[in-house]
């Protein structure tokens, strides 16, 4: 981070470049998210979020609130456990089973509601279903009365997701047809963002 010059003064070290690259990537990520929201989902009823994985948590880096008077809204910088969120499960689904086991080794899975997945093996079963469907589901696992549907975002040819996008919905408003439609839409938005990020 810092190096000491011959006269004893400090100057910035090369590790600062790592922070710059991370900042630059996050800026591109959120700006592309904003463009995709505007171009492909303007004035959408449901809240759309973008998050990245940090350890075992997802961190919400962008949010476009929906138009519904009663909706799910997010605070930028909010951290939630990846095992019970749609964006978290979308990202985790791009990891191998061994990578997921290693990530959650020796820790108790967060279980904020009675519907939360409580074991790594249960999570792995859910991730297999996520891969087969092409999208992830949070069915009242993070907050009771809320459900979410998410999709991974891949960048620069990496098999591991750079982040994920999800619709968050008040469950009482969702019919099975509406949920299917939102799942199809979020997969398409994830595909568009993946293409734009290389």
Secondary structure, DSSP 8 states (H G I E B T S, - for coil): -EEE-TTS-EEE-TTHHHHHHHHHHHHHHHHHHHHHHHHHSTT-SSEEEEEEEETTEEEEEEEE--S-SS-----TT-EEEGGGSHHHHHHHTTS-HHHHHHHTTTS----SSTTS--SHHHHHHHHHHHHHHTSEEEESSSSTTEEEEEEEE--TT-SS-SEEEEEEEEGGG--HHHHHHHHHHHHHHHHHHHHHT-
